[in-house]
Amino acid sequence: MTVELGAFALTLALALSLAQAALGFAGARRPSLAGAGEGAAIGAFAGVAAAFAALVAAFVVSDFSVTNVAANSHTAKPLLYKVAGAWGSHEGSMLLWCLILTGFGAAVAAFGRGLPAGLKSRALGVQGLLGLLFLAYTVFASNPLARLAGPPIEGRSLNPLLQDPALAFHPPFLYLGYVGFSVVFSFAVAALVEGRVDAAWARWARPWTLAAWSFLTVGIALGSFWAYYELGWGGWWFWDPVENASFMPWLIGAALLHSAVVTEKRGALSGWTVFLALAAFTFSMLGAFLVRSGVLTSVHAFAVDPTRGVLLLSILGLSSGAAFALFAWRAPALAPGGVFAPASRESLIVLNNILLTAATGAVMFGTLYPLIYEAVAGAPITVGPPYFNLVFGVLMGLAMLALPFGPLTAWKRGDLAASADRLKLAAAVAVLVGFIVFALVSPRKALASGGVALGAWVIAGALAEVAERTRAFKAPWPEVRRRLTGLPRGAWGMTLAHAGLGVFILGACYETAWKVEAAEALSLGGQLRLGAFELTLKDVGTVDGPNYLAERGRITVTRAGRPVCAPEPERRFYPAGKQSTSEVALCNLGVSQIYVVLGERRASPDGGPAWLVRSYFNPWVQLIYLGPLLMALGGLLSLSDRRLRFAVGRKP
Amino acid sequence: MRRRLFVVLAALMLMAGAASDPSERLRDPAQETRARALFTQVRCLVCQNESIDDSDAELAGDLRKVVREQIAAGRTDAQVKTFLTDRYGQFVLLKPAFSPANALLWLGPFLAALAGLALLAGRWRRREATQDLSGEEETRLAALLDDEAP
């Protein structure tokens, strides 16, 4: 019964989205209708929320008469993964997508009080159209609440690799990011319809961009963290098409964040900002298409349905095609905006945008190139991590070199020599760090040392900017303190995000260059040397988990005879799906980690049992996750800035 | 959405990092290091998108054996790669060759960045041009200033 109510609510939401679209556009001319459009937006959200609740309830009570539950759940699964199972499948995740899409629409309706009535009404109309497309797709082509004629006694369970806290929360954050860009998209289309893109528009669109980008940052970091410790070979980014699909909207979102600042503060680049606003959600939809259609081979792509791909591609083509056509028509009429000199913050932000966009292009082109090449040349080709690391690395390296100059250079007409002068100390610190790493860390690696120096440069540059703003080391302490407390949250947010990027670069370069790997088949009491560490396999016991059986190894790690930690990696067998997984054990040593995997059992030379133990020493690896966390926190801190409250637009 | 798509992963990647298996290793550590570096550039042909360094598939194991044998036989990295592409086509390399056919792939992103810079430079020049006052405007401005001066 709950499920039928949910299905009904979902269909109702589809109808309300249609009403929202119609009333939104009509309400822009007849204000009496605008309120009804807002009501429809909130109603559509309530409908999808009810459907989503019904699906979660079906998962919690293990109602296997629902196809989706039977395919993805199991009675013995822990509650968290029963709930997370609701968005674990294609159908369920599409419903989550719709929930967030309508949720953002309802948020604009409910909290957008300061917006001009016409813009708000039209934006809600566009959001309603998007809701209509995606809800129609969900209801007609991938209904998660469909019933099964002959319900099984037990479900097929969720893939054990996915039964993990990081991955339970990964899709909600990822989708909050992906779909958050839909609001920016709707605002952009509404502004193009009105033919006005100005500083005020950028101020309204920016908080939504910040929110979406921050969520996407967390979502990608969670997914990467999951891959790092769950897949069991210690890698954290594989340039896989599915990862690239989530990375492209992130890069475009980052470019948009910056260009929107220029449009807001200086009234310039309005056309470009609108273009990026359209592109960000287009890339989100492209990602949804790539992942679900199976046009690209990915380690993640599986059980995909070509018809669904065609439908998603149609939605993408329809919405983005119409939006970009509107852009091509209206953009030439947009006001050209403020003037700026070659040496100015505007120019540096444009440089940032050029490099970020080119990097996005490289990721997109590299991802799609095998398709294009095979169609043109008839032979298959592979574009793998070595390509991305090189091309993306060079473009981003240039962007990182320029980054610290941006916040230190004045708007309109700046003085790059003066900015360079303020960055002398930061540059000295970066070079020093690079040389120390080059001299002391073995084996010697010049390029990686340079990468570490670049990370230090970005961090020191962010701190130099705070020092400059607060006149630290120049003015007496009381004045510095007054200035420190007086800095707006937006400024702290920027500093934190830039420093977080630097922290990430430090971790990524150091970990990649100097990770140590060791693997050996160990019998009980056997030893494995991992760099400076000694691992000893003490014991292997069996464990009876809630929905799995496991072998658990007890390993002691020592360094020069002194105990360091005692990791207990597991090898689990899930009878429901007849699958085994490795449960990695991690030892934190400061920001570094020792990573231990218990592999298959095999016979040792003396005839007794032995286990394949693989271990990595991943130096500075935690910085790889700390960095994005700082970036997301920076985004949220900026969002909490008084001046940037959602839709607090008309106040100065 | 990722989650359902991972179903195949359990089988594919359980013992991923397969190349570190001690039973496969070459005796000479320097040669083994070279082999491992090469593995990360060679695609596992039957897998979706993995290098033979990561993949546990049987064919990946065979390819690792081939590469290790070639290295043990004293071939250079380039010779090993040529050997592989002769047999399997360029599909086998994760890093596409820098050839005229792939020029757009390698240079495209940089050309895009250069085009962006050119547009930016054009904007500066246009602005400067529009900012300069014409001769007539100069005289009018001077006249206006003269009016105000006394």
Interface residues (C-beta under 8 A of the other chain):
Chain A: N72 W87 G88 S89 H90 S93 M94 L158 N159 P160 L161 L162 L167 H170 P171 G223 L231 G232 W233 G234 G235 F238 D240 P241 V242 A288 V291 R292 T297 S298 V299 H300 A301 F302 A303 V304 V339 F340 A341 P342 S347 V350 L351 N353 I354 L355 T357 A358 A359 G361 A362 F365 G366 Y369 A377 A379 P380 I381 T382 V383 G384 P385 P386 Y387 L390 V391 V394 L395 E517 A518 A519 E520 A521 G577 Q579 S580 T581 S582 V597 G599 E600 L612 R614
Chain B: M1 R2 R3 R4 L5 F6 V7 V8 L9 A10 A11 L12 M13 L14 M15 A16 G17 S20 D21 P22 S23 T40 Q41 R43 C47 Q48 N49 E50 S51 D54 G89 Q90 F91 V92 L93 L94 K95 P96 A101 N102 L105 W106 G108 P109 F110 A112 A113 G116 L117 L120 A121 W124 R127 Q131
